Amino acid sequence: MAKYPIFELVSDWPNKVMDMNLPPNINAVVNTNAERTFAIYNDEIDDCSSDITRCTRYFPSAVRYIDGNLCFIVKRQFFKYNEFTRSVTMAGKFDAEIFGIMCPKDGLLKQLRALLKKFAQIRNVFSSEDDLEEEREEERNFSYIV
């Protein structure tokens, strides 16, 4: 934990979660720009100053993204909320690309095969014609197996 705005580490940190007197089964904790803290635990939302249990079934997980928006995630759906405009700016099926995480669309095996082909092409530059024919035969046999 760090002190704001000087970002100096607090001397007695890190603490064990048990020493912080927090409730069990915490799902998420979010500090808003309006200086309000929301704790989500046991699949319930608590405003830490007033109870908002009516939202429990809608937002079981939350995170503040680096763009300042609150992102609420429920099952495979997400909602990006802007506190200043008080509106949902984006919603839809959850995908890690929302957070700038690019996941490969191809299977791992396809990627590995493409990488091996590139290595083989590099090696082929320095190989003789007999070696090339032998590698082509191995590749044809591999294609039948896969």
N, C-alpha and C positions, 0 to 999 in steps of 0.2 A: 504494500500500500504506500502511496506517495502523498506528500502534502502539496496542495495546489495553492498558488500558481508557481511555486519554486521547484516543484517536482523533486523534492528531497524525500528519501525513504524514511518512513516512520521507524523510530528506533526499535520498538518491540515487535516488529513484523519480520518474518511471517508468523502468523498465529495458526493454531489448529482450528478447524471449523468448529469443533466441539467447544473451544474456549470462547467463542464469539456469541454464545447464547442464541444462535439462530435456530429456527425450527428445522426439523428433519425434512428430507426429500425436497430440497430447494431445486426448482427447475430453472429459474433465471431471476436476476435482479437488474433493474434498469434505472438509471438516473436520467431524468428528463432535463431539457434546457430550462424549464420552469422551476428547477430545483426541487422536483418531487421525486420520490423514490418508490418504485413499484417492485414488490417481491412476488414471484410466482412460485408457489410450492404446493405440494400435494395436489397439483392440478387446480389450484385456486389462485386468484389474483388478489393481492392486498395492497392498497395504496399507501400503506404505512402511516396514514393519517385518517383514512376513512375506508370502509369496506366496499369493495366492488365485486363481490362474489357473483353478481349476475353475468359478468363477462367470462366466467370460468370456462364454460364449454366452448367459447369462441377462440380464445387466445392462450393456449397452454405453454407457449414458448415465445420469448421476445429477446431482441438484441438491438443495441444502438449501433448502426453502421457508421463508417468513417465520414460519410456525407452528412451526418447529423440527423438523419431520419430514423424513426423507430421502425423496426421490422418485426412483425408478428407472424409466427409460423404455426399453422395447425395442420397436422397430417401432411398432405402433399400440396397445400395451398399456402400462399404468403400474401401479406399486405404491408406495403411501405407507407408509413404515415408521417406527414410533415406537421409538427406541432405549431409552427408559425402560421400556416395557412389553415390549419385544422382540417386537413383533407387527406384522403387516401390518394397518393400520387401514383401508385402502381399496385396491381394485384394480379394474381394468376397462379398457375401451377408452379410449385417451387422448383427452382433449378439453381445450382451453385453458380452459374454464370451471372446471376443477379449481383453477386458479391465480387465479380471479377475473377472467379475461379474457373478456369477453362478445363473441362473434363474431356478427354478424348472420346470421340464418338465410335471409333473402331474398337474391336476387341483387342485384348492384349496380345493374343496369338498373331493377329494380322499385323500389328505393329512390329512385333518381333521378327516376323518373316520379312517384312519390308526392310528392316534394319540389316538383317543377314544378307539380303540381296545386295544392299549398298556395299557392304563389306566385300562380298564376292565380286562385285564390279570393280572395286578398287584393286582387289587382288588380281583380277583378270588382266589388268593392264600390264602386270609384271609376269604373267604366266605364259607358257608355251601353248600352241594349238592343241597338243595332245591332252594337256591338263584341262583345257577349256571343254573339250568333248567329254571327258570323264565327269566334270562337274555338271554339264548339261544332262547327262544320263542320270546322275544322282538326283538332280532337281526333278526330272520326269518321274522317277520312282517315288520321290517324296510327295509329289502332287497326287499320285494315285492313293497313297496312304491317307493323306489329309482329305 
